[in-house]
Amino acid sequence: MKTEIIVIGAGVCGLTAACLLKRAGFRVEIVEARNRVGGRILTLQNPLKGDPVELGAELVHGLPEETRRWLDPEKDLEAREGDFLIFEGGQLTQSPAYFEQISGVMERLSQITQHDLSFQDWLEQQTDYSAQLKDWVTGYIQGYHGADASDISGAALREIERESQEVDAVEGAQFFRGGQSRLLDRLIRELNQPILLNHVVKKVSWSQQGAEVSFTDSSIQPIQAKKILVTVPIGVLQAPSQSPGAIDFEPPLPSEFASALSFFKMGTALKMNFVFKSSPWSRDSKNSHFAMILDTTPGAYFRVWWRRGKNQIVGWQGGPSTLLTLTQSEVQKNALEQLARIFKTSEKELERELQGSYVFNWSDDPFSRGVYPYIRVGGLGATQTLARPIGNVLYFAGDATCLGAYLGTINGAMISATNAAQFIVR
Ligand SMILES: Cc1cc2nc3c(=O)[nH]c(=O)nc-3n(C[C@H](O)[C@H](O)[C@H](O)COP(=O)(O)OP(=O)(O)OC[C@H]3O[C@@H](n4cnc5c(N)ncnc54)[C@H](O)[C@@H]3O)c2cc1C
């Protein structure tokens, strides 16, 4: 088979780029390894007749033009309602001091102007901070970026923080009403063509004249095209040859691309969604109306919990953690113990109220290999290198090819899709 452009990956980036390229009049073929579209967007619609359950991406962090054109903010976005609480010393409290202090630390990152260093090394130099503040802020960085604080670039964090403030990407984050899959539905409707599912790309052979994509299933015929747009996660591009999902490039990608790639790492996180029959927190009238709870207890099981709708609560633990090695029932048991402490109830009561629990291990999945990327020390310019076309034949896009507040987000993936489509059209 021959086409003009092959898009590898039917996540939000690949789907957006394919729509834009089709609009520009190109013939596009989309190949996808999994038996579904969406990649790291995985919405369970209404599993228990309640709000959708998001196993992957959940919040819309800010609203750049590239995303806005696919949605109506009034109709599609839903603010997170309620207070931001802290669970500290066995009590739930409203603690503006916590958030103010974290913001203060983030602002001070702007002082990194010379040599890049890891967030942890930078934090150790801040001798006026208390041990508690250092612990809080390390938990914040690891949680939000899914990163190891001793590995993540301080200079990249400075850029991310600066832009996040400008676009209100953290506190202003909103839910997609009806679930993120609504966005995918919209893209698929516009695309209006079959997507080649269960097509695991194994090799891309390329030259200045064009490229050929072949698949792990040898019964699938290779596809030739003039241009290839690769939108697989950074973890897949880094995967050793022959491992599941890994893609070989022939000839190999230029050394500056390989070097830029080494400055990224897929972050890790565990997200657990609990749906209850009624809201176990509503008995505590003072604290029932919360949007998010941060458990600052040292060694807290999930550091962050947020509420969705009336009866759903989501636990999030980002960064290096032993949680990922546990079974779902072990995680569930410990998480319910933690929630019982927070809401001053019993584990048994919570078990009685529990309707369902949902979790997905993105690190174990060969087609994601983690949750989202972060930039390692020295890697500040690496996103631009990855996004640069190679020989006007190979193009790369996805949530790692966009710096600032949008790195590792749906917005980042959509911005990079738009940029890559513009490169190709030009
Ligand atoms: C648990 C979790 C929570 C998150 N929370 C948020 C959030 O709240 N807000 C937010 O904005 N973002 C969030 N993200 C990040 C967000 O999901 C991603 O940034 C975004 O979905 C990336 O889209 P993408 O198209 O670039 O990549 P992907 O969605 O990963 O799409 C890439 C596609 O390539 C396919 N693929 C991989 N290998 C091959 C191969 N060899 N051959 C063919 N196809 C292949 C994959 O199957 C996949 O469909 C979260 C992610 C996770 C996992």
The ligand as a MOL file (V3000), in Angstrom:
LIG
                    3D

  0  0  0     0  0            999 V3000
M  V30 BEGIN CTAB
M  V30 COUNTS 53 58 0 0 0
M  V30 BEGIN ATOM
M  V30 1 C -2.2000 8.3260 34.4870 0
M  V30 2 C -2.0180 9.5290 33.5880 0
M  V30 3 C -2.5510 10.7360 33.9800 0
M  V30 4 C -2.4010 11.8600 33.1720 0
M  V30 5 N -3.0070 13.0210 33.5450 0
M  V30 6 C -3.0340 14.0540 32.6790 0
M  V30 7 C -3.8680 15.1820 32.9250 0
M  V30 8 O -4.5710 15.2460 33.9350 0
M  V30 9 N -3.8610 16.1850 32.0100 0
M  V30 10 C -3.1070 16.1380 30.8700 0
M  V30 11 O -3.1570 17.0790 30.0700 0
M  V30 12 N -2.3220 15.0700 30.6010 0
M  V30 13 C -2.2820 14.0250 31.4740 0
M  V30 14 N -1.5550 12.9050 31.1700 0
M  V30 15 C -0.6820 12.9310 29.9960 0
M  V30 16 C -1.4710 12.7610 28.6970 0
M  V30 17 O -2.2210 11.5860 28.7580 0
M  V30 18 C -0.4910 12.7100 27.5480 0
M  V30 19 O 0.3630 13.8290 27.5850 0
M  V30 20 C -1.1780 12.6950 26.1790 0
M  V30 21 O -2.2840 11.8320 26.1640 0
M  V30 22 C -0.1280 12.2970 25.1430 0
M  V30 23 O -0.7190 12.0990 23.8780 0
M  V30 24 P 0.1600 11.5510 22.6850 0
M  V30 25 O -0.7460 11.3790 21.5320 0
M  V30 26 O 1.3660 12.4160 22.5470 0
M  V30 27 O 0.7240 10.1290 23.1840 0
M  V30 28 P -0.1080 8.7830 23.4460 0
M  V30 29 O -1.4370 9.0740 23.9700 0
M  V30 30 O 0.7610 7.9070 24.2660 0
M  V30 31 O -0.2870 8.1880 21.9770 0
M  V30 32 C 0.7320 7.5050 21.3240 0
M  V30 33 C 0.1370 6.3230 20.5830 0
M  V30 34 O 1.2020 5.5900 19.9520 0
M  V30 35 C 0.8890 4.2160 20.0050 0
M  V30 36 N 2.1010 3.4130 19.8510 0
M  V30 37 C 3.1090 3.2110 20.7290 0
M  V30 38 N 4.0480 2.3940 20.1930 0
M  V30 39 C 3.6220 2.0650 18.9420 0
M  V30 40 C 4.1460 1.2460 17.9010 0
M  V30 41 N 5.3100 0.5680 18.0190 0
M  V30 42 N 3.4270 1.1350 16.7500 0
M  V30 43 C 2.2480 1.8060 16.5840 0
M  V30 44 N 1.7030 2.5960 17.5560 0
M  V30 45 C 2.3960 2.7190 18.7130 0
M  V30 46 C 0.2810 4.0550 21.4080 0
M  V30 47 O -0.4700 2.8830 21.5170 0
M  V30 48 C -0.5600 5.3330 21.5280 0
M  V30 49 O -1.8780 5.1340 21.1010 0
M  V30 50 C -1.6870 11.7650 31.9590 0
M  V30 51 C -1.1550 10.5410 31.5650 0
M  V30 52 C -1.3220 9.4200 32.3780 0
M  V30 53 C -0.7900 8.0970 31.9090 0
M  V30 END ATOM
M  V30 BEGIN BOND
M  V30 1 1 1 2
M  V30 2 1 2 3
M  V30 3 2 2 52
M  V30 4 2 3 4
M  V30 5 1 4 5
M  V30 6 1 4 50
M  V30 7 2 5 6
M  V30 8 1 6 7
M  V30 9 1 6 13
M  V30 10 2 7 8
M  V30 11 1 7 9
M  V30 12 1 9 10
M  V30 13 2 10 11
M  V30 14 1 10 12
M  V30 15 2 12 13
M  V30 16 1 13 14
M  V30 17 1 14 15
M  V30 18 1 14 50
M  V30 19 1 15 16
M  V30 20 1 16 17
M  V30 21 1 16 18
M  V30 22 1 18 19
M  V30 23 1 18 20
M  V30 24 1 20 21
M  V30 25 1 20 22
M  V30 26 1 22 23
M  V30 27 1 23 24
M  V30 28 2 24 25
M  V30 29 1 24 26
M  V30 30 1 24 27
M  V30 31 1 27 28
M  V30 32 2 28 29
M  V30 33 1 28 30
M  V30 34 1 28 31
M  V30 35 1 31 32
M  V30 36 1 32 33
M  V30 37 1 33 34
M  V30 38 1 33 48
M  V30 39 1 34 35
M  V30 40 1 35 36
M  V30 41 1 35 46
M  V30 42 1 36 37
M  V30 43 1 36 45
M  V30 44 2 37 38
M  V30 45 1 38 39
M  V30 46 1 39 40
M  V30 47 2 39 45
M  V30 48 1 40 41
M  V30 49 2 40 42
M  V30 50 1 42 43
M  V30 51 2 43 44
M  V30 52 1 44 45
M  V30 53 1 46 47
M  V30 54 1 46 48
M  V30 55 1 48 49
M  V30 56 2 50 51
M  V30 57 1 51 52
M  V30 58 1 52 53
M  V30 END BOND
M  V30 END CTAB
M  END
